[in-house]
Amino acid sequence: MVIAGSDRVPYKWFLKWVGTLSRREKKIRLVRLVWAKGKPGTPDGYSAKLSLNIIPRIIQWKRERFDTRVTLFGLQLHRQTHYGGWIT
């Protein structure tokens, strides 16, 4: 939790077990690695995540502005960056 006006960074990095099934996106979310550089919301800070999912595809590549997804043989790596806030 971030307290308004606080300069304290709530985390440097953490590994989180997710273990959820998304029927809409047809994927199983396994784990998520989250890290922060600087203080998100300031010009030099951001928070980011890298998650590992199981998805029913052989090969897929998708790149957007702050989002990249790579799938090989059913394992998907998803990297996402946030410049305006914290990822939990």
C-alpha positions, 0 to 999 in steps of 0.5 A: 500500500502506498500512502499519499505523499509518501516517498517510500517505495513499497517494494523493489521486487517480489514474486507472487503465485497467481494460480488463476484460470481465465476462461475469457482469455483462455489462459492459466496464470501461474506466477508474476514477478513484479519490480519497480525502478525509482518511484512510479509517477515521477519522470524517472520511475516505473513499475513492471511485471513479467508473468508466466501463463499457460495458453492454448497456442503454439507460437504467438508474438504480440507487441504494444506500447507498454506490453509484450507477449511471447508464446512458445509451445503453450507457455506465454511470457507477458511483460508489462510496464506502468509509468503512472502507478504501482503494479500489485 
